Amino acid sequence: MVTAPLTLLARIVDPPLRLWQRWTGLNGMAAFFLLPNMAIFGVFVLIPLALNFVYSTTAGTNILLRDRSYVGAEQYARLLDCANYLEPLTCREDQFWTAASNTLVFVIFQVSLMIAVSLITALILNREIRGRSFFRAVFFFPVLLSPVVVGLIWKWILQRQGLLNLMMVNLGLEPEVWLNDRFYSFVATIGVSTWAHMGFYTLILLAGLQAIPKDLYEAAEMDATPPTRVFRRITLPLLGPNLAVVLVLALIRGVQIFDEVFVLTGGGPGTSTLYLTQYIYEVGFASLLRNPGLAAAASIVMGAVLVVLTLAQLSLSRRSERAGER
């Protein structure tokens, strides 16, 4: 009774699928099964991307395209109008360049810290230690949390009347205004984002470590090879593809950081934790004088930079792999 409808459906679709395979071959069948996913990708990614580009060529505060005026590349010219790109205050859109510089510094420190912590954690969890499965689950647990929940948890910890200051007072120390200080708030965004996402990258690196043949380590142990040399000569080269994936994903995630930072600091104090995605959100939606065209242009610029960085990183990874094969 349960399988009868499925059997009937299979008998109905089998003849046309056989005919389609006869006409198009295996490649045609692959295209047939990929078509639903590509249709979803087109509706939810490609079409919005095209609309975003169209919005970037218009001006006004209205949302509907029919109520907006065409201005061509004026929004891009407005973004790139700077006397000195290293000094955001000399730019026409100084907040955009402030957010860009903040994002650049954030990505450099956060991605470096993310890769280092994830690699060390993966190396430890790959060893035969007691309760290894438990610790793997513990380190991966923050990934399951919503970014908003992560932001709220750490805001309760770091706020003036939060848990961290309570512990400091109990130890006889003076409380700090962590989220009202430019330096501490910036460091907090790096630490919180690393804590929230390192489990995912640790899992990728751990899978790469477990794929390395143990025979190599046994041979190195028989030759009395120092652990540092084993790490440099065996672990790192064979873990290269996984590290490349982690670097690209962490880079993309770092540039797109928004949720937990918005909840944690709101971009403050001042503009010390204002990053590109929040700038786009505020200009496009939250500001009273919103400018969807300018926000769309900023997102296109950010996307182009991400594509260039990703392609450059993949190219460098392929060159290093070829050099290693030689």
C-alpha positions, 0 to 999 in steps of 0.5 A: 500500500505504501510503495504502490504510488511510488511504483506507479509513478516510476512506471509512468516516468520511465518511458519518457526518461528512457527516450530522453536518455536515448536522444541526449545520452548520459550528459543529457540525463545529468542536465535533466537532474541538475535542472531543478537545482539550477532553476532554484539557483537562478530564481534565488541567486542569479535573478536577484544579482541581476536586479541588484546590478540594475538597482545600482544604476538608479537613484532615489529613495523609492524601492520599486524600480518604476519609481526610480530614475536611471543614473548609469554609473553615478553611484559607483563614481560616488563610492570611488570619489576620494582624494586619498583612499587611505584616508576615509575622511577625504572620500565623498562616501567616508562611511563606505571607506571606513567600513572597507578599512575596518573590514580589511583589518578585521579579515586579516586578523580574524581569518589568521586567528581562525585558521590558526585556532582551527588547525591547532584544535584539529591537530589535538582532536585528531590525537588519541585522547580521552573523551575525543568524541565529546570534545569534537561535539563541544567545539562544533556546538557553537556552529549550530547556534544562530548568529543572533543568539551568539551575539546576544550570549556574548553581549550578556557576557561583555556588557557593563553589568555582564558576567565577565565584569561580575567575575572581575569584581569578585576577584577584586578587579575593576570592571571594564566597559568592554563594548564601549571601548573602540579597541576592546569592541573590535577585539570582541568582534574578532573573538566572538566570530572566531568562537562561533565558526571555528568548529566548522573549519576544524571539522574540515581540517580534521577530515583532511588529517584523518585522510592522511595515510598513517603509514607516512607517520609510522615511517617517520617515527621509525626514522626518528624524524622530529615532530616539527619536521613531520608537521612541515614535511607531511602534515601541512603539504597533504593538508594543503587542499583542506587549508585552501578550502578553509581559507577561501570560506573563512575569507568570504565569511569574514568579508560578509560578517554582519549578524553577530557584530550587529547584535553585539556592538551595532557598529559602535562605538562610533564606527569602530566596528562598522563593516561593509555588510552593515554599511550596505544594510543601513544605507539601503534600508535602515537610514531615513535617507536610504539610497538602495542604489548606493547600497546595491553599488556597494554590494556589487563592489564587495562581491567583485572584490570577493570574486577576485580574492577567491580566484587569486587564492584558488590560483595560488593553491593550484600552483602550490599543488603543482609545485608539490607534485613536481 
